Amino acid sequence: AKFSGAPTSRLPSLESAAKVVPTEQYCSLFSRAAVSYYRRSLKVDPKQRPAYINLIGSLERNEPTGWYNDVQDIAVAAVQNGIWYNRWQRPPHFVPTLTAKPWHNPQDFELCRALEKNYPTIRAEYDAYMDKLLNRKDWDDSDTTPGLGDVGSRAGALHDGGLTKSGRWKEVPLFTNCTVQREYTDLFPETVRILQ
């Protein structure tokens, strides 16, 4: 809702019909609820990296009263639980075995080498997909080719919306949260084989 540009959003209710509220109010309610549930998650299991990442992100984006000290305390707890090495460095994607250095040679990584080697195949599958979209007929209900998705609109990846403060960014998600997205992957069999 926050990145959609819509002035209002539908707020569901368990007790009555959904209400239309200002998007700012909707986001505020959603953020407070998210913060509460991430905190609860960490009480249940203090080793949940996603809960630290999302809790800190929610606090930083919304800046409630006392948020800065709260973030520092949460980061200290994450370090104590082995999530990060330093409270000041809180990367959302952290690979403990990756050597810390400013630049890496892509040839040092098998996946990078495979992507470069197979670029013609990957590009051909992408071009075929785009041709299929461009030649789609509005009246053809049998064509179920999924369209390009907006970054930040997929369930489980709404946080990606922060990557596009303005403009639009489209994607073809073959994998999301380590899960194969069959609606897309069936159109990219060789690319998926290369990535797996």
PyMOL commands that set and color helices and strands:
alter all, ss='L'
color gray80, all
select helices_A, chain A and resi 23-44+49-62+67-80+106-108+110-117+119-134+158-163+182-185+189-195
alter helices_A, ss='H'
color red, helices_A
select strands_A, chain A and resi 8-11+19-22+149-150+170-171+175-176+179-180
alter strands_A, ss='S'
color yellow, strands_A
deselect
rebuild
show_as cartoon
